[in-house]
């Protein structure tokens, strides 16, 4: 998932964290450095073996439209 929305990042972190799915928010530092112009989206990454479970959770939470690509 890629997003410039920090609220969405926090929501996904909480959703996946509650399910015990590890994640990495990539590009968070560059997004902070560039200010709040939204030029650099943050990427939310999960281990490949957790990808299907993470996608199911995001879809069940009504956020499936935010996923980078359908599977």
Phi and psi restraints in degrees (value plus and minus 20) as a CYANA .aco file:
   2 UNK   PHI    -144.8  -104.8
   2 UNK   PSI     117.8   157.8
   3 UNK   PHI    -179.0  -139.0
   3 UNK   PSI     131.0   171.0
   4 UNK   PHI    -120.5   -80.5
   4 UNK   PSI     -19.0    21.0
   5 UNK   PHI    -109.3   -69.3
   5 UNK   PSI      86.3   126.3
   6 UNK   PHI     -86.1   -46.1
   6 UNK   PSI     -46.0    -6.0
   7 UNK   PHI     -89.2   -49.2
   7 UNK   PSI     -60.3   -20.3
   8 UNK   PHI     -84.7   -44.7
   8 UNK   PSI     -61.1   -21.1
   9 UNK   PHI     -78.0   -38.0
   9 UNK   PSI     -66.7   -26.7
  10 UNK   PHI     -82.8   -42.8
  10 UNK   PSI     -61.5   -21.5
  11 UNK   PHI     -83.6   -43.6
  11 UNK   PSI     -63.2   -23.2
  12 UNK   PHI     -88.0   -48.0
  12 UNK   PSI     -59.7   -19.7
  13 UNK   PHI     -78.7   -38.7
  13 UNK   PSI     -63.9   -23.9
  14 UNK   PHI     -86.9   -46.9
  14 UNK   PSI     -64.8   -24.8
  15 UNK   PHI     -80.7   -40.7
  15 UNK   PSI     -70.7   -30.7
  16 UNK   PHI     -92.8   -52.8
  16 UNK   PSI     -57.0   -17.0
  17 UNK   PHI     -81.3   -41.3
  17 UNK   PSI     -62.3   -22.3
  18 UNK   PHI     -81.6   -41.6
  18 UNK   PSI     -52.6   -12.6
  19 UNK   PHI    -105.3   -65.3
  19 UNK   PSI     -22.7    17.3
  20 UNK   PHI      56.9    96.9
  20 UNK   PSI       0.8    40.8
  21 UNK   PHI    -114.5   -74.5
  21 UNK   PSI      98.0   138.0
  22 UNK   PHI     -88.8   -48.8
  22 UNK   PSI     128.4   168.4
  23 UNK   PHI    -168.0  -128.0
  23 UNK   PSI     142.4   182.4
  24 UNK   PHI    -150.3  -110.3
  24 UNK   PSI     108.5   148.5
  25 UNK   PHI    -115.7   -75.7
  25 UNK   PSI      85.0   125.0
  26 UNK   PHI    -109.6   -69.6
  26 UNK   PSI     133.2   173.2
  27 UNK   PHI      49.7    89.7
  27 UNK   PSI      -3.7    36.3
  28 UNK   PHI     -87.6   -47.6
  28 UNK   PSI     -58.7   -18.7
  29 UNK   PHI     -87.3   -47.3
  29 UNK   PSI     -63.2   -23.2
  30 UNK   PHI     -86.7   -46.7
  30 UNK   PSI     -55.4   -15.4
  31 UNK   PHI     -85.0   -45.0
  31 UNK   PSI     -53.4   -13.4
  32 UNK   PHI     -93.1   -53.1
  32 UNK   PSI     -61.2   -21.2
  33 UNK   PHI     -85.3   -45.3
  33 UNK   PSI     -57.8   -17.8
  34 UNK   PHI     -94.8   -54.8
  34 UNK   PSI     -21.7    18.3
  35 UNK   PHI      67.0   107.0
  35 UNK   PSI    -168.3  -128.3
  36 UNK   PHI    -137.0   -97.0
  36 UNK   PSI      13.6    53.6
  37 UNK   PHI    -100.6   -60.6
  37 UNK   PSI     -32.8     7.2
  38 UNK   PHI      55.3    95.3
  38 UNK   PSI       6.0    46.0
  39 UNK   PHI    -101.0   -61.0
  39 UNK   PSI     -43.3    -3.3
  40 UNK   PHI    -142.6  -102.6
  40 UNK   PSI      84.6   124.6
  41 UNK   PHI     -91.0   -51.0
  41 UNK   PSI     131.0   171.0
  42 UNK   PHI    -104.8   -64.8
  42 UNK   PSI     126.4   166.4
  43 UNK   PHI    -131.3   -91.3
  43 UNK   PSI     113.9   153.9
  44 UNK   PHI    -124.8   -84.8
  44 UNK   PSI      97.4   137.4
  45 UNK   PHI    -135.0   -95.0
  45 UNK   PSI     121.4   161.4
  46 UNK   PHI    -149.1  -109.1
  46 UNK   PSI     136.0   176.0
  47 UNK   PHI     -80.3   -40.3
  47 UNK   PSI     124.8   164.8
  48 UNK   PHI     -76.6   -36.6
  48 UNK   PSI     -53.9   -13.9
  49 UNK   PHI     -93.3   -53.3
  49 UNK   PSI     -32.9     7.1
  50 UNK   PHI    -125.0   -85.0
  50 UNK   PSI     -21.4    18.6
  51 UNK   PHI     -79.4   -39.4
  51 UNK   PSI     -69.1   -29.1
  52 UNK   PHI     -82.1   -42.1
  52 UNK   PSI     -63.0   -23.0
  53 UNK   PHI     -83.9   -43.9
  53 UNK   PSI     -61.5   -21.5
  54 UNK   PHI     -84.5   -44.5
  54 UNK   PSI     -63.7   -23.7
  55 UNK   PHI     -81.3   -41.3
  55 UNK   PSI     -63.2   -23.2
  56 UNK   PHI     -80.3   -40.3
  56 UNK   PSI     -62.6   -22.6
  57 UNK   PHI     -83.8   -43.8
  57 UNK   PSI     -64.4   -24.4
  58 UNK   PHI     -83.6   -43.6
  58 UNK   PSI     -62.7   -22.7
  59 UNK   PHI     -85.0   -45.0
  59 UNK   PSI     -64.6   -24.6
  60 UNK   PHI     -82.8   -42.8
  60 UNK   PSI     -48.6    -8.6
  61 UNK   PHI    -101.3   -61.3
  61 UNK   PSI     -18.9    21.1
  62 UNK   PHI      61.4   101.4
  62 UNK   PSI      -1.8    38.2
  63 UNK   PHI    -134.1   -94.1
  63 UNK   PSI      -1.6    38.4
  64 UNK   PHI     -79.1   -39.1
  64 UNK   PSI     -49.2    -9.2
  65 UNK   PHI     -86.6   -46.6
  65 UNK   PSI     -34.0     6.0
  66 UNK   PHI    -106.8   -66.8
  66 UNK   PSI     -31.9     8.1
  67 UNK   PHI     -86.2   -46.2
  67 UNK   PSI     124.3   164.3
  68 UNK   PHI     -83.8   -43.8
  68 UNK   PSI     -66.1   -26.1
  69 UNK   PHI    -168.4  -128.4
  69 UNK   PSI     123.5   163.5
  70 UNK   PHI     -89.6   -49.6
  70 UNK   PSI     136.0   176.0
